[in-house]
Amino acid sequence: MVAGVLLDYQSLRDHRVRPLALLNDSKQLTPVGRERLFRAVLGCCAKVSVRAVSAREIDATGLHRSNLAAMRAILWELAPPAEICLVDGFRLGPTAPEHKAVVDGDEKSAAIAAASVVAKVVRDRTMRRLAALYPHYGFSSHVGYITPGHSAVVRERGPSEIHRRSFEARCYAEQLSEPEPD
């Protein structure tokens, strides 16, 4: 899940933005904190763009390339009227709108942190919905992050159609077995 946020600087003068003082890397926030910030971000942005990158696309082009392509598409949706486009960590190449890569951007830029929160909340909500379709995989609890329990279920049942196949060998393969005692 990739997101971009175009903040409405006129609305940033409003009292509704007080929660934005808590913006940070979405992984450092509690689920309740992310939800609260998600609502605050939506209340003071001019535009939001979210893209889900499918497992099939990631398998075909690779995770990094897929993410860069999604970020480029989001920048094109947000610019103009964005005066400057900030991207978390990576330059997106000459086919992207003018932008600046900011290392650890979700800790340094309110817009990047806001996009991080939006992407994480949308991803978590999506994973909880997918849990209803694929109840055996525990998507609502691990929300897409690989865990030992999830890996064990995938080894036992096999991957679903939403699992990345290019990731399968590393994460779902049998763990190296310990030598059996004599």
ChimeraX commands (.cxc) that place a marker at each C-alpha (Angstrom):
marker #1 position 0.00,0.00,0.00 radius 0.5
marker #1 position 1.42,3.38,-1.01 radius 0.5
marker #1 position -0.12,6.76,-0.23 radius 0.5
marker #1 position 0.46,10.44,-0.89 radius 0.5
marker #1 position -1.07,13.41,0.88 radius 0.5
marker #1 position -1.39,16.99,-0.34 radius 0.5
marker #1 position -1.91,19.06,2.79 radius 0.5
marker #1 position -4.30,22.03,2.64 radius 0.5
marker #1 position -2.24,24.72,4.30 radius 0.5
marker #1 position -5.29,26.96,4.80 radius 0.5
marker #1 position -6.93,24.32,6.99 radius 0.5
marker #1 position -3.71,23.79,8.94 radius 0.5
marker #1 position -4.53,27.00,10.82 radius 0.5
marker #1 position -7.68,25.33,12.17 radius 0.5
marker #1 position -8.03,23.69,15.59 radius 0.5
marker #1 position -8.76,20.36,13.82 radius 0.5
marker #1 position -5.06,19.94,13.15 radius 0.5
marker #1 position -3.93,19.69,16.77 radius 0.5
marker #1 position -3.71,15.89,16.49 radius 0.5
marker #1 position -1.21,16.34,13.63 radius 0.5
marker #1 position 1.38,17.33,16.22 radius 0.5
marker #1 position 1.59,13.59,16.94 radius 0.5
marker #1 position 2.49,12.66,13.35 radius 0.5
marker #1 position 5.39,10.25,13.15 radius 0.5
marker #1 position 6.41,7.07,11.38 radius 0.5
marker #1 position 3.17,5.05,11.33 radius 0.5
marker #1 position 4.94,1.97,12.69 radius 0.5
marker #1 position 5.81,3.91,15.85 radius 0.5
marker #1 position 2.16,4.75,16.57 radius 0.5
marker #1 position -0.48,2.64,18.24 radius 0.5
marker #1 position -3.41,1.42,16.12 radius 0.5
marker #1 position -5.73,3.81,17.99 radius 0.5
marker #1 position -3.27,6.67,17.46 radius 0.5
marker #1 position -3.03,5.89,13.74 radius 0.5
marker #1 position -6.83,5.87,13.38 radius 0.5
marker #1 position -7.10,9.22,15.18 radius 0.5
marker #1 position -4.38,10.72,12.98 radius 0.5
marker #1 position -5.96,9.20,9.86 radius 0.5
marker #1 position -9.18,11.13,10.54 radius 0.5
marker #1 position -7.21,14.31,11.30 radius 0.5
marker #1 position -5.19,13.99,8.08 radius 0.5
marker #1 position -8.33,13.48,6.00 radius 0.5
marker #1 position -9.81,16.55,7.69 radius 0.5
marker #1 position -7.00,18.87,6.62 radius 0.5
marker #1 position -5.78,17.63,3.28 radius 0.5
marker #1 position -6.60,18.94,-0.16 radius 0.5
marker #1 position -6.03,15.57,-1.80 radius 0.5
marker #1 position -5.13,12.00,-0.91 radius 0.5
marker #1 position -4.04,9.24,-3.23 radius 0.5
marker #1 position -3.69,5.59,-2.24 radius 0.5
marker #1 position -2.51,2.72,-4.41 radius 0.5
marker #1 position -2.51,-0.96,-3.61 radius 0.5
marker #1 position 0.22,-2.90,-5.36 radius 0.5
marker #1 position -0.95,-6.43,-6.08 radius 0.5
marker #1 position 1.02,-9.54,-5.24 radius 0.5
marker #1 position 0.99,-10.38,-8.94 radius 0.5
marker #1 position 2.62,-7.05,-9.85 radius 0.5
marker #1 position 5.22,-7.41,-7.10 radius 0.5
marker #1 position 6.04,-10.93,-8.31 radius 0.5
marker #1 position 6.39,-9.69,-11.90 radius 0.5
marker #1 position 8.50,-6.58,-11.30 radius 0.5
marker #1 position 9.85,-6.86,-7.75 radius 0.5
marker #1 position 8.83,-5.10,-4.55 radius 0.5
marker #1 position 11.15,-2.10,-4.89 radius 0.5
marker #1 position 10.30,-1.38,-8.53 radius 0.5
marker #1 position 6.58,-1.83,-7.84 radius 0.5
marker #1 position 6.73,0.62,-4.93 radius 0.5
marker #1 position 8.65,3.20,-6.98 radius 0.5
marker #1 position 6.11,2.92,-9.82 radius 0.5
marker #1 position 3.23,3.39,-7.38 radius 0.5
marker #1 position 4.93,6.42,-5.82 radius 0.5
marker #1 position 5.49,7.96,-9.27 radius 0.5
marker #1 position 1.81,7.48,-10.12 radius 0.5
marker #1 position 0.76,9.07,-6.83 radius 0.5
marker #1 position 3.01,12.07,-7.41 radius 0.5
marker #1 position 1.45,12.58,-10.83 radius 0.5
marker #1 position -1.99,12.55,-9.18 radius 0.5
marker #1 position -0.95,15.12,-6.57 radius 0.5
marker #1 position 1.23,17.44,-8.67 radius 0.5
marker #1 position 0.32,20.07,-9.57 radius 0.5
marker #1 position -0.92,21.87,-7.44 radius 0.5
marker #1 position 1.72,20.64,-4.98 radius 0.5
marker #1 position 4.49,23.20,-4.69 radius 0.5
marker #1 position 7.01,20.56,-3.77 radius 0.5
marker #1 position 6.75,16.80,-3.64 radius 0.5
marker #1 position 8.57,15.03,-0.84 radius 0.5
marker #1 position 9.18,11.31,-1.01 radius 0.5
marker #1 position 10.26,9.03,1.81 radius 0.5
marker #1 position 13.77,7.88,1.05 radius 0.5
marker #1 position 14.00,7.28,-2.70 radius 0.5
marker #1 position 14.50,9.30,-5.85 radius 0.5
marker #1 position 11.88,8.16,-8.33 radius 0.5
marker #1 position 13.76,8.85,-11.54 radius 0.5
marker #1 position 13.23,11.23,-14.45 radius 0.5
marker #1 position 9.70,10.05,-15.29 radius 0.5
marker #1 position 8.36,11.31,-11.94 radius 0.5
marker #1 position 7.29,14.90,-11.26 radius 0.5
marker #1 position 9.91,17.06,-9.63 radius 0.5
marker #1 position 10.44,15.80,-6.11 radius 0.5
marker #1 position 12.88,15.61,-3.23 radius 0.5
marker #1 position 13.83,12.36,-1.52 radius 0.5
marker #1 position 14.00,12.69,2.27 radius 0.5
marker #1 position 15.77,9.92,4.16 radius 0.5
marker #1 position 13.65,8.95,7.18 radius 0.5
marker #1 position 11.06,11.33,5.77 radius 0.5
marker #1 position 8.22,10.06,7.95 radius 0.5
marker #1 position 10.17,11.38,10.95 radius 0.5
marker #1 position 11.05,14.72,9.32 radius 0.5
marker #1 position 8.06,15.77,7.21 radius 0.5
marker #1 position 4.42,16.13,8.26 radius 0.5
marker #1 position 3.25,15.34,4.71 radius 0.5
marker #1 position 5.34,12.17,4.49 radius 0.5
marker #1 position 4.27,11.06,7.98 radius 0.5
marker #1 position 0.64,11.77,7.04 radius 0.5
marker #1 position 1.02,9.62,3.92 radius 0.5
marker #1 position 2.61,6.88,6.04 radius 0.5
marker #1 position -0.35,6.92,8.41 radius 0.5
marker #1 position -2.87,6.83,5.56 radius 0.5
marker #1 position -1.09,3.92,3.87 radius 0.5
marker #1 position -0.82,1.92,7.10 radius 0.5
marker #1 position -4.45,2.49,8.15 radius 0.5
marker #1 position -5.74,1.56,4.69 radius 0.5
marker #1 position -3.50,-1.51,4.65 radius 0.5
marker #1 position -4.61,-2.64,8.12 radius 0.5
marker #1 position -8.28,-2.17,7.20 radius 0.5
marker #1 position -7.74,-4.07,3.95 radius 0.5
marker #1 position -6.04,-6.94,5.77 radius 0.5
marker #1 position -8.91,-7.16,8.26 radius 0.5
marker #1 position -11.37,-7.40,5.35 radius 0.5
marker #1 position -9.23,-10.03,3.66 radius 0.5
marker #1 position -9.28,-12.01,6.92 radius 0.5
marker #1 position -12.99,-12.62,6.33 radius 0.5
marker #1 position -12.21,-14.13,2.91 radius 0.5
marker #1 position -9.13,-16.06,4.10 radius 0.5
marker #1 position -9.84,-16.82,7.77 radius 0.5
marker #1 position -7.09,-19.42,8.22 radius 0.5
marker #1 position -4.18,-17.02,7.57 radius 0.5
marker #1 position -4.59,-14.64,10.54 radius 0.5
marker #1 position -4.51,-11.47,8.41 radius 0.5
marker #1 position -6.45,-9.46,11.00 radius 0.5
marker #1 position -3.79,-10.03,13.65 radius 0.5
marker #1 position -0.53,-9.70,11.70 radius 0.5
marker #1 position -1.98,-7.33,9.03 radius 0.5
marker #1 position 0.40,-8.53,6.36 radius 0.5
marker #1 position 3.66,-8.68,8.30 radius 0.5
marker #1 position 5.33,-12.05,8.24 radius 0.5
marker #1 position 5.15,-13.86,11.58 radius 0.5
marker #1 position 6.21,-17.38,12.57 radius 0.5
marker #1 position 2.55,-18.37,13.04 radius 0.5
marker #1 position 1.55,-17.06,9.62 radius 0.5
marker #1 position 4.51,-18.79,7.97 radius 0.5
marker #1 position 3.49,-22.07,9.62 radius 0.5
marker #1 position -0.08,-21.75,8.30 radius 0.5
marker #1 position 1.17,-21.01,4.78 radius 0.5
marker #1 position 3.51,-24.01,4.92 radius 0.5
marker #1 position 0.62,-26.18,6.06 radius 0.5
marker #1 position -2.15,-24.88,3.76 radius 0.5
marker #1 position -0.13,-23.34,0.94 radius 0.5
marker #1 position -0.28,-19.70,-0.09 radius 0.5
marker #1 position -3.58,-18.07,-1.07 radius 0.5
marker #1 position -3.96,-16.15,-4.34 radius 0.5
marker #1 position -3.12,-12.92,-2.52 radius 0.5
marker #1 position 0.25,-14.14,-1.27 radius 0.5
marker #1 position 3.37,-13.10,-3.14 radius 0.5
marker #1 position 5.01,-16.09,-4.77 radius 0.5
marker #1 position 8.41,-14.39,-5.09 radius 0.5
marker #1 position 8.46,-14.09,-1.30 radius 0.5
marker #1 position 7.48,-17.70,-0.73 radius 0.5
marker #1 position 10.91,-19.30,-0.85 radius 0.5
marker #1 position 12.37,-17.08,1.86 radius 0.5
marker #1 position 9.46,-16.74,4.25 radius 0.5
marker #1 position 7.31,-19.82,3.89 radius 0.5
marker #1 position 9.93,-22.49,3.36 radius 0.5
marker #1 position 10.43,-25.04,6.07 radius 0.5
marker #1 position 12.74,-23.80,8.78 radius 0.5
marker #1 position 16.07,-25.53,8.90 radius 0.5
marker #1 position 15.49,-28.52,11.08 radius 0.5
marker #1 position 17.65,-29.11,14.07 radius 0.5
marker #1 position 19.69,-32.30,14.10 radius 0.5
marker #1 position 17.82,-35.14,15.73 radius 0.5
marker #1 position 19.25,-36.38,19.02 radius 0.5
marker #1 position 21.11,-39.73,18.99 radius 0.5
marker link #1:1,2 radius 0.2
marker link #1:2,3 radius 0.2
marker link #1:3,4 radius 0.2
marker link #1:4,5 radius 0.2
marker link #1:5,6 radius 0.2
marker link #1:6,7 radius 0.2
marker link #1:7,8 radius 0.2
marker link #1:8,9 radius 0.2
marker link #1:9,10 radius 0.2
marker link #1:10,11 radius 0.2
marker link #1:11,12 radius 0.2
marker link #1:12,13 radius 0.2
marker link #1:13,14 radius 0.2
marker link #1:14,15 radius 0.2
marker link #1:15,16 radius 0.2
marker link #1:16,17 radius 0.2
marker link #1:17,18 radius 0.2
marker link #1:18,19 radius 0.2
marker link #1:19,20 radius 0.2
marker link #1:20,21 radius 0.2
marker link #1:21,22 radius 0.2
marker link #1:22,23 radius 0.2
marker link #1:23,24 radius 0.2
marker link #1:24,25 radius 0.2
marker link #1:25,26 radius 0.2
marker link #1:26,27 radius 0.2
marker link #1:27,28 radius 0.2
marker link #1:28,29 radius 0.2
marker link #1:29,30 radius 0.2
marker link #1:30,31 radius 0.2
marker link #1:31,32 radius 0.2
marker link #1:32,33 radius 0.2
marker link #1:33,34 radius 0.2
marker link #1:34,35 radius 0.2
marker link #1:35,36 radius 0.2
marker link #1:36,37 radius 0.2
marker link #1:37,38 radius 0.2
marker link #1:38,39 radius 0.2
marker link #1:39,40 radius 0.2
marker link #1:40,41 radius 0.2
marker link #1:41,42 radius 0.2
marker link #1:42,43 radius 0.2
marker link #1:43,44 radius 0.2
marker link #1:44,45 radius 0.2
marker link #1:45,46 radius 0.2
marker link #1:46,47 radius 0.2
marker link #1:47,48 radius 0.2
marker link #1:48,49 radius 0.2
marker link #1:49,50 radius 0.2
marker link #1:50,51 radius 0.2
marker link #1:51,52 radius 0.2
marker link #1:52,53 radius 0.2
marker link #1:53,54 radius 0.2
marker link #1:54,55 radius 0.2
marker link #1:55,56 radius 0.2
marker link #1:56,57 radius 0.2
marker link #1:57,58 radius 0.2
marker link #1:58,59 radius 0.2
marker link #1:59,60 radius 0.2
marker link #1:60,61 radius 0.2
marker link #1:61,62 radius 0.2
marker link #1:62,63 radius 0.2
marker link #1:63,64 radius 0.2
marker link #1:64,65 radius 0.2
marker link #1:65,66 radius 0.2
marker link #1:66,67 radius 0.2
marker link #1:67,68 radius 0.2
marker link #1:68,69 radius 0.2
marker link #1:69,70 radius 0.2
marker link #1:70,71 radius 0.2
marker link #1:71,72 radius 0.2
marker link #1:72,73 radius 0.2
marker link #1:73,74 radius 0.2
marker link #1:74,75 radius 0.2
marker link #1:75,76 radius 0.2
marker link #1:76,77 radius 0.2
marker link #1:77,78 radius 0.2
marker link #1:78,79 radius 0.2
marker link #1:79,80 radius 0.2
marker link #1:80,81 radius 0.2
marker link #1:81,82 radius 0.2
marker link #1:82,83 radius 0.2
marker link #1:83,84 radius 0.2
marker link #1:84,85 radius 0.2
marker link #1:85,86 radius 0.2
marker link #1:86,87 radius 0.2
marker link #1:87,88 radius 0.2
marker link #1:88,89 radius 0.2
marker link #1:89,90 radius 0.2
marker link #1:90,91 radius 0.2
marker link #1:91,92 radius 0.2
marker link #1:92,93 radius 0.2
marker link #1:93,94 radius 0.2
marker link #1:94,95 radius 0.2
marker link #1:95,96 radius 0.2
marker link #1:96,97 radius 0.2
marker link #1:97,98 radius 0.2
marker link #1:98,99 radius 0.2
marker link #1:99,100 radius 0.2
marker link #1:100,101 radius 0.2
marker link #1:101,102 radius 0.2
marker link #1:102,103 radius 0.2
marker link #1:103,104 radius 0.2
marker link #1:104,105 radius 0.2
marker link #1:105,106 radius 0.2
marker link #1:106,107 radius 0.2
marker link #1:107,108 radius 0.2
marker link #1:108,109 radius 0.2
marker link #1:109,110 radius 0.2
marker link #1:110,111 radius 0.2
marker link #1:111,112 radius 0.2
marker link #1:112,113 radius 0.2
marker link #1:113,114 radius 0.2
marker link #1:114,115 radius 0.2
marker link #1:115,116 radius 0.2
marker link #1:116,117 radius 0.2
marker link #1:117,118 radius 0.2
marker link #1:118,119 radius 0.2
marker link #1:119,120 radius 0.2
marker link #1:120,121 radius 0.2
marker link #1:121,122 radius 0.2
marker link #1:122,123 radius 0.2
marker link #1:123,124 radius 0.2
marker link #1:124,125 radius 0.2
marker link #1:125,126 radius 0.2
marker link #1:126,127 radius 0.2
marker link #1:127,128 radius 0.2
marker link #1:128,129 radius 0.2
marker link #1:129,130 radius 0.2
marker link #1:130,131 radius 0.2
marker link #1:131,132 radius 0.2
marker link #1:132,133 radius 0.2
marker link #1:133,134 radius 0.2
marker link #1:134,135 radius 0.2
marker link #1:135,136 radius 0.2
marker link #1:136,137 radius 0.2
marker link #1:137,138 radius 0.2
marker link #1:138,139 radius 0.2
marker link #1:139,140 radius 0.2
marker link #1:140,141 radius 0.2
marker link #1:141,142 radius 0.2
marker link #1:142,143 radius 0.2
marker link #1:143,144 radius 0.2
marker link #1:144,145 radius 0.2
marker link #1:145,146 radius 0.2
marker link #1:146,147 radius 0.2
marker link #1:147,148 radius 0.2
marker link #1:148,149 radius 0.2
marker link #1:149,150 radius 0.2
marker link #1:150,151 radius 0.2
marker link #1:151,152 radius 0.2
marker link #1:152,153 radius 0.2
marker link #1:153,154 radius 0.2
marker link #1:154,155 radius 0.2
marker link #1:155,156 radius 0.2
marker link #1:156,157 radius 0.2
marker link #1:157,158 radius 0.2
marker link #1:158,159 radius 0.2
marker link #1:159,160 radius 0.2
marker link #1:160,161 radius 0.2
marker link #1:161,162 radius 0.2
marker link #1:162,163 radius 0.2
marker link #1:163,164 radius 0.2
marker link #1:164,165 radius 0.2
marker link #1:165,166 radius 0.2
marker link #1:166,167 radius 0.2
marker link #1:167,168 radius 0.2
marker link #1:168,169 radius 0.2
marker link #1:169,170 radius 0.2
marker link #1:170,171 radius 0.2
marker link #1:171,172 radius 0.2
marker link #1:172,173 radius 0.2
marker link #1:173,174 radius 0.2
marker link #1:174,175 radius 0.2
marker link #1:175,176 radius 0.2
marker link #1:176,177 radius 0.2
marker link #1:177,178 radius 0.2
marker link #1:178,179 radius 0.2
marker link #1:179,180 radius 0.2
marker link #1:180,181 radius 0.2
marker link #1:181,182 radius 0.2
view
